[in-house]
């Protein structure tokens, strides 16, 4: 068993050594990226009619993601005075 433990220790040491020299790279803005959701509201199907509620979604990507909000398959109209963006 001792050689097996020695082998595992060597592998773990090698991984930590490689991670020490790795770093994040900056991706140029010209490179297309799939959308990534950064911030999202909790999943809730029903909201009270007489109470304020907030739905949030923030995403990044290239090209910039486009959001659409719907209720029962119909789009929300942001010109409605009850909706704030």
N, C-alpha and C positions, 0 to 999 in steps of 0.2 A: 504493500500500500504506500510506502514512503515515496517511491519514484512517481506515483500518480499524483500525490500531493505536491511534490516538487514541480511537476509539469503544470499543474493548475496555477501554482504561485507564479511561475514564469509567465504564463499567459496573461494573468491579471496584471503583473508588472508591466508587460509589454503594452497592454491596452492603456494603462494609465500614462505610460511614457508617450504614446502616440497622441493621446488626448491633450497632453500638455502643450504640444506644438500645433494642435489644430486651432483654427479660429473661424469665425463667421466671415463669409464673403459678401461683398456688396453686389447685388444684382442690378445691372444697368436698367434704367427705366424703359429702354427700347425693347427689352425682352418681354414677350407676352407671358403672363402668368394666370393660372386659373384662379377664380375668386376664392378667397379665404374669409370665412366669417370671423370677425374679431369680437363683436359684441352682439348678443342676441337675447331677446326677452324670454322669460320663462314660458313654457308651453301652457297655454290656457285657452280653452275652447269658448267659454262663455264669460261675458263681463256684465255686471249690472248696468241697466239702462240709465240710472240716475246718479252714477258715481263716475268720477274722473278715473281714467286708466291710461297707461302709456305703453306703447309698443315700440320697441327699439330693435334696430338691426344696423350693424356697421360691418362693412366688408372692404377688402382691398383686392386689387388685381389689376391686370393690364391686358386689355383695355379696362377702364374703370367700370365696375359692376353697375347695373341698372336695377333699381328696386321697383316692385309694384305690390300694392296692398289690395287685397280683395276680401269681400265678405259674401259668403254664399255664391262665389264665382263671379260676383260683380265688383268692379273697381271702386275704390274710395275716390270721391271727388274732393280734391284738396281746396276747392273754392268754397266748400261748405264751411260756414262760420264756426261750426262745432269742432272742426279738425284743425290742429295746429301742427306745423311742420318745423 
